[in-house]
Amino acid sequence: MNRRDFIKQSAVLGTGLVLAPSLFAEAKKLKNFGVQLYSVRDLMPKDPKGTMKKLAELGYTQFESYGGPDFLWGMSPSECKTYLGDLGVKMISTHFDINKDLDKNIERGAEAGLKYMLCPYIGAQKTIDAWKKKADLFNEVGEKVTKAGMKFGYHNHDYSFKPLEGQIPHEVLLANTDPKKVMFELDLCWVIASGQDAIAHLNKYSNRYELVHIKDMVKEGGKVVQKDFGKGSVDYPTILKAAKKAGIKYYIVEQEEYPVSSIESMKVDAEWMKKLSI
């Protein structure tokens, strides 16, 4: 404990109250943060290695890939692992199609050293029973991914947080999936866009999340418009402090709309993340 914290705690103890040391912890800058490669989907197919090199130079140390033509971008698992390692980057996860080449993709993900295989989208289901069937599917896929030494998860959009038949579909997924087989990646922007309280949700289900997606936005005429970090209306410093407290391990930037270009937005976002203290 440093001198300032000692003085703080001594003053509190003088009142007869005993507080946990964590209450005196000061906000710290994130040492590592990631980027979802879909953010530069206009560049990746043309020059995947060059684009990833640019992102590494901007300060992103973790990559999350996506299905595209190939989530390893034409490289073998070992080649991809080595190339990114030389850049000082680790590919920690990928979004992929769970309905196509499942076993092959799981095998390649494991060989590449990924920690997570994530389903990015299933679309709004019409009934709660349909959502429960998706939960059953997630359990099946999750069992295979877990056996391969990785974790399987689902990345939400706003539609799973909109009430249906008196329930929140995303909570139905949480309740009907096995925590040993299925975890979740929380897209904070889409939770907020749906009108739900992201912090309250994180506090309630903190044991089910390990990654968050971060993108800033505003609502214009009821429509979500994505912005560079610091230009939107989302109070990320507060929300991400709650995410840290909830045990989130990975903070991944994702942006799909840009005022100038995708790589310029990634530069702005990286600079914002470097200054962030949580």
KAKA-V51839 format. One line per field, one symbol per residue. burial: 1 if it has 24 or more other C-alpha atoms within 12 Angstrom, else 0. A space follows every 10 residues. Layout:
burial: ???
This chain:
burial: 0000000010 0000000000 0000000001 0111111111 1001000110 1111110111 1111111001 1110001001 1011001011 1111111100 0100110111 1111111111 1100100100 1101101111 1111110101 1111111111 1100000111 1111011111 1111111111 1111000110 1100110111 1111111100 0001111111 0001111011 1111110111 1111111100 0110111111 01100101
